[in-house]
């Protein structure tokens, strides 16, 4: 949001920006960058229209510093030339501005939507930023099959399917799927598994599936179950319970007690679904409850997803902002960015009065295609729900602050142990994984003040040529690729100083030999401002008796119960875990590829058809000739080629 920028006053509007001097002509060297920034803005103002739109402040390296929207671009941007009325943060932004870019829109609401999209993609450091790199799970009812499947879904939505959500987590979706299985007996298996069944699976035996795969239920009756499930997901719980109760009474009167017991269990499962959530407000059918809490110059925003009158879970967010931002500004910026890639619900409840709330509601209505209301409830159940979300935000922020304080102490301890001038902001840990030299991978994990930074993790498939099992050569290739690329990019940009993703501490799993090899590689690339530490287990490989190598002093050990030792062990173990999982994933891909992709005539489409039919490359190899011929898209000649590849001694 951009409402913080002061509007030009009436007396200022009488002269154009290019006519007004930015300074009194006595600029000192300290104020010279600000003057140059004002001049760049004034140059852009000469051709800037008064129409609605989005403007971008651009820095010397071409990076976007700030994104804002305006009802009248020229009036809004003019305010940035009035330095005395700007807060320190915006004066600093103006000083770094070398050019401006604009995009005009038809309305201010469209400008707000575009602004949110730009902020989320470009991540300008002078804006309030939503750090949300995860997709949200949905519940999907497939429609391509005669017997629809209920499943968890992430990613792009496809036509012809019904989606319900979003849910705050995979756990929340799985809980709902479990209830739907118990109440409506819908299948969760894939189409390939469905088509290959010859007898009911375990889910049917434990009364979690109606077994349409083996005709234990007619299509008409299954369609009725699907309709009931949709009614339930859309919030018609009371009508369903009444229907089940009436049907149970009829079954009891007809002495069909087994059927009555089944219906009784379905009613209980529905009741459990309603009672299992923390909040299920009757006054909210479809809406999000969004509350912000600020403390110690940080903020936490809690979002509760309510769909069909049920709580689909909640998630905490910690937006990046400056100390000058108010809770209302943070919340408004959050909402605009949060709904940039997902449809907003018809109702959003908040715990602060938002600036330009009507404009934000109009923009979200455009995004949804239907009316969206943003309300701050003052009384009743809705206010209690919002207060509950605010309490969750406060408690989550307090936990995070406590964890951050503990993390800060650990990093101070790391600095003390290894003689760093300040606590490390970025720690990189490297490890390799292979089996007798095959499928080699190197990995990098990153830790810092916020814990493990998984977005910065990197995988390196070793290209070689390298002697199998040569860990030194593998590590050399990983480091040359990691640091070599960063140094080349820095040289190309012409920017002096440390790159933004430069580590303060580099930790490797190994002793004196590994330390010397890595030090030689780093020195060869001119990387001498990174502290290098090797961590090696003792002769008996006992955790807790590790030796540390720094090259500046003899190897040393820490006290067995030192918290810093535990922290360094966690870093090393996380790198080891990531290396193993990366290696296993790469090996699995290679195994599948070697089995099927080497067969002449098997392309991606036929490979997919075979895997859908048989489940794995191994199962394809075990299949008979007649089974292969029955697979979709596989003719007799191709089936003979596949069979001959796996059974050369019995090739037909």
PEKA-V803590 format. One record per backbone hydrogen bond with DSSP energy under -1.0 kcal/mol. CO is the residue of the C=O (numbers start at 1). NH is the residue of the N-H. E is the energy in kcal/mol with one decimal. If there is no record, write none. Layout:
co = {CO/CO}
nh = {NH/NH}
e = {E/E}
This chain:
co = {2/9/12/16/16/28/31/32/33/34/35/36/37/38/39/40/41/44/49/51/52/53/54/55/56/57/57/58/58/59/63/65/66/68/70/72/73/74/77/78/79/81/82/83/87/88/89/90/91/94/99/101/103/107/108/109/110/111/112/113/114/115/116/117/118/119/124/129/130/137/138/139/140/141/149/151/153/162/164/169/170/171/172/173/174/175/176/177/178/179/180/181/185/187/190/191/201/202/203/204/211/211/212/218/219/220/221/222/223/224/225/226/227/228/229/230/231/232/236/237/238/239/240/241/242/243/244/245/246/247/248/249/250/251/252/255/256/257/258/259/260/261/262/263/264/265/266/267/268/269/270/271/272/281/285/287/288/289/291/293/295/298/300/301/302/303/304/305/306/307/310/312/313/315/317/320/322/326/327/328/329/330/331/332/333/334/335/337/346/347/348/349/354/356/357/358/359/360/361/362/363/364/365/373/375/380/381/382/383/384/385/386/387/388/389/390/391/392/393/394/395/396/397/398/399/400/401/402/403/404/405/406/407/408/409/410/411/412/413/414/415/426/426/427/428/429/431/433/435/438/440/441/442/443/444/445/446/447/448/451/452/453/454/458/460/467/469/470/471/472/473/474/475/476/477/478/479/480/481/482/483/484/485/486/487/488/489/490/499/504/505/506/507/508/508/511/512/513/514/515/516/517/518/519/520/521/522/523/526/531/533/534/535/536/538/542/547/548/549/556/559/562/563/564/565/566/567/568/569/570/571/572/573/574/575/576/577/578/579/580/581/582/583/584/585/586/587/588/589/590/591/592/593/596/599/603/604/605/606/607/608/609/610/611/616/617/618/624/625/626/628/631/635/636/637/638/639/640/641/642/643/647}
nh = {5/13/15/19/20/32/35/36/37/38/39/40/41/42/43/44/45/47/74/73/105/70/103/68/101/65/66/98/99/62/59/126/57/55/53/76/77/78/80/81/82/83/85/86/91/92/93/94/95/97/58/56/54/111/112/113/114/115/116/117/118/119/120/121/122/123/127/320/132/167/153/164/151/162/142/140/138/141/139/173/174/175/176/177/178/179/180/181/182/183/184/185/210/150/194/195/205/206/208/207/214/216/215/222/223/224/225/226/227/228/229/230/231/232/233/234/236/235/240/241/242/243/244/245/246/247/248/249/250/251/252/253/254/256/255/257/260/261/262/263/264/265/266/267/268/269/270/271/272/273/274/275/276/284/309/306/349/304/302/300/298/295/293/317/291/315/289/312/287/310/307/168/305/303/301/129/325/330/331/332/333/334/335/336/337/338/339/340/373/288/375/290/357/360/361/362/363/364/365/366/367/368/369/348/350/384/385/386/387/388/389/390/391/392/393/394/395/396/397/398/399/400/401/402/403/404/405/406/407/408/409/410/411/412/413/414/415/416/417/418/420/504/505/447/507/445/443/441/438/435/462/433/460/431/458/429/453/427/451/448/454/456/457/444/442/470/471/474/475/476/477/478/479/480/481/482/483/484/485/486/487/488/489/490/491/492/493/494/502/531/428/533/430/510/535/515/516/517/518/519/520/521/522/523/524/525/527/526/528/506/508/549/510/547/541/545/536/556/534/548/562/566/567/568/569/570/571/572/573/574/575/576/577/578/579/580/581/582/583/584/585/586/587/588/589/590/591/592/593/594/595/596/597/599/602/607/608/609/610/611/612/613/614/615/620/621/622/628/629/630/631/634/639/640/641/642/643/644/645/646/647/650}
e = {-1.4/-1.6/-1.4/-1.1/-1.2/-1.0/-2.1/-2.5/-2.1/-2.4/-2.4/-2.1/-2.1/-2.8/-2.0/-1.6/-1.9/-1.0/-1.4/-2.1/-2.3/-2.1/-2.4/-2.3/-2.0/-3.2/-1.1/-2.9/-1.4/-1.5/-3.1/-2.0/-2.5/-2.4/-2.0/-2.3/-2.8/-1.9/-1.6/-2.0/-1.2/-1.3/-1.8/-1.5/-2.1/-2.3/-1.8/-2.7/-2.1/-1.1/-2.6/-2.9/-2.9/-1.6/-2.2/-1.9/-2.3/-2.7/-2.2/-1.9/-2.6/-2.6/-2.1/-1.9/-3.3/-1.9/-1.5/-2.6/-1.1/-2.5/-2.6/-2.8/-2.0/-2.3/-2.2/-2.8/-2.8/-2.7/-2.9/-1.5/-2.8/-2.2/-1.7/-2.8/-2.3/-1.8/-2.6/-2.3/-2.0/-2.6/-2.4/-1.2/-2.0/-2.5/-2.5/-2.4/-1.2/-1.8/-3.6/-1.3/-1.0/-2.1/-1.4/-2.3/-2.6/-1.6/-1.7/-2.2/-2.3/-2.3/-2.4/-2.3/-2.3/-2.3/-2.5/-1.6/-2.8/-1.6/-1.5/-2.7/-2.2/-2.2/-2.9/-2.6/-2.3/-2.2/-2.4/-2.1/-2.0/-2.2/-2.4/-2.6/-1.6/-2.9/-1.7/-1.5/-2.0/-2.3/-1.8/-2.1/-2.2/-2.2/-1.8/-2.2/-2.2/-2.2/-2.0/-2.2/-2.6/-2.1/-1.7/-1.8/-1.7/-1.1/-3.0/-2.5/-2.6/-2.5/-2.6/-2.2/-1.7/-2.6/-2.2/-2.3/-2.2/-1.8/-2.2/-3.8/-2.8/-1.7/-2.2/-2.3/-2.5/-2.2/-2.7/-2.3/-1.2/-2.3/-2.5/-2.4/-2.4/-2.3/-2.4/-1.9/-1.8/-3.3/-1.8/-1.4/-2.5/-2.0/-2.5/-3.3/-1.1/-2.4/-2.5/-2.2/-2.4/-2.5/-2.0/-1.7/-2.0/-2.5/-2.6/-2.4/-2.6/-1.7/-2.2/-2.2/-2.6/-2.2/-2.1/-2.4/-2.3/-2.0/-2.2/-2.4/-2.6/-2.5/-2.3/-2.4/-2.2/-2.3/-2.7/-2.1/-2.6/-2.9/-2.3/-2.0/-2.8/-2.8/-1.9/-1.9/-2.5/-2.2/-2.1/-2.3/-2.3/-2.1/-2.6/-2.2/-2.2/-2.6/-1.5/-2.5/-3.2/-2.4/-2.6/-2.1/-2.2/-1.7/-1.6/-2.3/-3.0/-1.6/-2.3/-2.4/-2.6/-3.1/-1.7/-1.4/-1.1/-1.7/-1.1/-2.3/-2.8/-2.3/-1.6/-1.9/-2.5/-2.3/-2.1/-2.2/-2.4/-2.4/-2.1/-2.5/-2.7/-1.4/-1.2/-1.3/-2.6/-2.1/-2.4/-2.2/-2.2/-2.4/-1.9/-1.1/-1.5/-1.3/-2.5/-2.5/-1.8/-1.0/-2.5/-2.6/-2.5/-2.2/-2.4/-2.6/-2.0/-1.8/-2.7/-2.6/-2.1/-1.2/-2.8/-1.1/-1.1/-3.3/-2.3/-2.6/-1.4/-3.6/-2.1/-1.6/-2.6/-1.5/-2.6/-2.6/-2.2/-1.8/-2.2/-2.4/-2.3/-2.2/-2.1/-2.3/-2.9/-2.3/-1.9/-2.1/-2.6/-2.5/-2.3/-2.2/-2.5/-2.1/-2.3/-2.6/-2.2/-2.4/-2.6/-2.4/-1.9/-1.9/-2.5/-2.3/-2.5/-2.8/-1.4/-1.9/-1.3/-1.6/-1.8/-2.6/-2.4/-2.2/-2.5/-2.4/-2.5/-1.8/-3.0/-2.2/-1.6/-2.0/-1.2/-2.1/-2.2/-1.2/-1.1/-1.7/-2.6/-2.2/-1.7/-2.5/-2.7/-2.5/-1.7/-1.7/-2.1/-1.4}
